[in-house]
Amino acid sequence: MNSFALHLFRFLTPSESALLIALNLTTVVATICLGYFAAKIFFYMRLGRLERGWKLITGGAVCLCIAFLFLAFQHLFSVHSNLYFYLDAVGMTFSIGGIFLMVLGLRSHYYVWTRKINDRAPRPILVNERSDKEE
């Protein structure tokens, strides 16, 4: 039992300040709330021109939530442990993936809105088009 405890304490960090623990817990709670509402929006958005963009954005938000959870849990372990490194690597990978999905979603929204604006703009009538229609 003592060897297990010593082995476990080798990976855990020394006692942290109460402020850091409170910030980590607040981050975890806020991240879970963000992920919950992003998932609800993901399943709510159906059909329409903006469906693809919203699905990408909410998928990116869920990826960011997963990343923040990994990055928050990495502080439970010592900086020199392998588990700290792996949690950091997984968290950063999910962060990059989430940001990439959100950028694709915003790009999709941009194209939908610019197409909408360009469709409303009056199209100039060219001289050749007018003469073709009159004949």
N, C-alpha and C positions, 0 to 999 in steps of 0.2 A: 504494500500500500504506500509506503513512504517513497519507494522508487518511482511509482506512478505519479505521485504528487510532485516530486522533484522534476520529473520529466515534463509534466504539465506546466509548472511554473517557469521552466526554461523558455517556453514559447510565449507565455503571457507577459504583458508589459508590467512594469511597476505601477503602483496605484496612481491613477491620474487625478487631476483636479476635478472638483465637483462641477465646475463650469464646462469643462470639456465633455464630461459624461452627459450633462444636460443638453449640450449642443448636439452630440451624437444621437441622443434619444429623440430630440426634436426633429433632426434631419430624417431619421427613420420614420417617424410618424407622418411628417409632411410628405415624404416620398411615397409612402403607402397610400395616402389620400390622393396624391397626384396620379399615381398608377391606377387607382380605382376609378376615378372620374375619366381618365383617358381611355380605359377599357370600356366604360359605359358609352362614351362618345363613339368609340370604334364600332361597337355593335349597333348603335343607334343610327349612324349615318348610312342611309341606303338610297341608292339611285341618285340621279341628279348630276349636274356638271361638276360639282365640287367633291363628289364621293371619293374619287381616287386621291385627291390632295389631302382630304381630311383623314383618310385611312393611313396614308403615309406619315402625316404629322402625329397622329395619335400612336401609331406604332413606334415612331421615334421617341415619343414621350415615355412609353412603356419601357423601351430600351434604356433610356436615361434613368428611369426609376430603378431598374435592376442594377445599373452601374453604380448609382449612389448607394444602394444597399451593400454591394460588395465593398465599395470604398469606405463606408462607415464601419463595416465589420472588420476591416483590416486593422483598425486601431486597437482591437482586442489582443492582437499578437505583437510580439517583439519585432522591431524593424529588421533584425538580423535573421529572422526565421524564414524558411522557405514558404510557409503558408502566407505570410505577409506579402511576399513577392507575387505569388500566384493570385491572391485576391486582388492585388493592385493591377496585375496584367489583365485579368478578366474584367474588372471594372472599367479600365481604360478602353478595352476592346468594345464593350457594350456602349460606352460613351461615344466613341467614334462612330459606331454603327447608328446610334440614335440621332446624332447630329446629321449624319449623311441622309438618313430617312427624312428628317425634318426639312432639310434643304431641298430634297426632291419633292416633298409635299408643297413647300412654298413655291417652288418653280412651277409645279402643276397649277397652283392657284393663280400665279402670275400669268401663265398662258391663257387660262380660262378668262380672266378679267381683261387682258389686252385684246383677246379675240372678241369679247363682248363689246368693248369700246370701239374697236375697228369696224364691227358690223353696224354700229349705230351712226358712224360718221358718214356724211354724204359723200358719195363717190363722184368725182369729177367726170363730166361727160366729154369725151374726146370728139374731135371734129369728124374723124373717120367713122366712129360708131353711129353718129347722128345721121350721116349721109347713107350708111348701110341700111338703117331702119326705115328711112323715108322711101327707098326704092322698092 
